[in-house]
Amino acid sequence: MKKSLTLIILIFFFFNSCKKEEIKSNEAKITSFTVANVKGTIDEGKKEIMVILPSFSEVTSLPSTFQVSAGAILLQGTITQQNGITTNNFTNPVTFTVQAEDGTKVNYNVIVTVTKSNEAKLLSFSFKKTLNNTLMVSEDVVGCLKNTTMTMNLLETDLNFPNTVSIIPSFSISKGAKLLIEGIEQTSDKSTYKFSSLPTNVTVKAQDGTEQKYTLNLTSQILNIEEFMKKCPTDDILFSKFIKDFEIRRNGVVVTSYDCNDKFDVVLRILQAIRVIYYVDIYKKSAYLPWTNMRYYDWLKDRVQGFDIVDDLGGAVGVCCRDYNGRKFISLASTKNQSSAVIKYTYQEWVYFAGFISLVGHERRHADPGSYPHNGNCNGVSGDAEYNEKNLGAYGVAYWLSKAFKSGILEVGVKCLSTAKQDEINNLIGVNNWAATYFCLNPPPVNIPASYKECTCQ
């Protein structure tokens, strides 16, 4: 019994002496450090950890996951870091301390860098009506971007470009980028820029200095006839001008009310035709009709002061001219006396309008001195004696206008329409080229190949 007790005491002192001799580790290393799922690069010699995060990463409150030497802990200041939980602000370098088992401490600096973006895109560009009263537009002017050209269509305005005009642009660009117009940095909705030359150079500069060049073009042009004609003529900012220049009557009675919901109303067709003529003229800027030194709108207004919609024109579609109070009016048949091929189209569809505008030109020609009567009768019908673009008769004018719309001389953005719609327009204009059979000498081609400019804005 005594020997057993002595053996137990000896074993106790043996193990106790071994425990006292156990050495604690002094290793204090960070072997892995990850922030926002991005693993850092550890430079053990410099005791630095580099973490490069994607562009626009938020770094003010990020947890980190890490591995340290066995038995060690990680602190930031006096705060013990809980793996994947404790957050830190990495806006500036952060010093972390690894404390080994034996208390040895080693500092590591963690440097988090956010990559600068190289994206330099112009996403949108507009002139807001509320910020640009001098433009006198009826709605915001929204730019159309195609490749690297941004087109601003200032169609419904009294301004003619290029003129020096101060405009406050509104735009959106790639995050973190800057926009410069002719080298001058702009602030959306605030900066005022004087557009004195066109086109204008625009640069979008990314965070890292990458640049993308754009061309900003201001125009006054019908870029997409289908979009243009969606607007009821009464909503046009120049509506009051149109009805002042051209009085509309119905069977001799002045029209004073307009119903935009009646899409087949001849009144709205006439007003829509006037809109098209006016804005085509704005873009052309100078005379383009071969038989006069005036543009179409001015030429029409020079001798015609209105239109009269008549229920009975004796089978005719149009007649020039009737006088009301000494003013000349072109009479046009109401829809019930027009062919089904015509009345199926509304005032919002271009398919019909090239022919209609040509008809207006035909009747207007009769108002010129000499009235340009139909004195040719070589094809069994009353027509023009010859086709001479310097001295066109009424049928010659109608033919030339039809040709101009189809060949692209008068461009209204037909190429922006669907292929089916283009074909329908081409076929109808082709039918309207009946004028080619109404000449005794020098008859023009019956078939006119379509030649539209590529769509500027889809």
Secondary structure, DSSP 4 states (H G I P E B T S, - for coil): -HHHHHHHHHHHHHHHHHHHTPPPP----EEEEEETTEEPEEETTTTEEEEEEPTT---SSEEEEEEESTT-EEEETTEEPPTTT-EE--SS-EEEEEE-TTS-EEEEEEEEEEPPP----EEEEEE-GGG-GGG--SS-EE-EEETTEEEEE--SSS--SSS-EEE-EEEEESTT-EEEETTEEE-TTT--EEE-SSSEEEEEE-TTS-EEEEEEEEE-S-S-HHHHTTS-GGGSTTHHHHHHHSEEEETTEEP----TT-TT-HHHHHHHHHHHHHHHHHHH-S---TT-SS-HHHHHHHH--EEEEES-STT-SEEEEEEETTEEEEEEE-GGGS-HHHHTS-TT-HHHHHHHHHHHHHHHHTTSTT-----B-SSSS-BEEE--TTS--HHHHHHHHHHHHHHTSS---GGGS-HHHHHHHHHHHHHHGGGGGSEEESPPPS-----PPPPS--
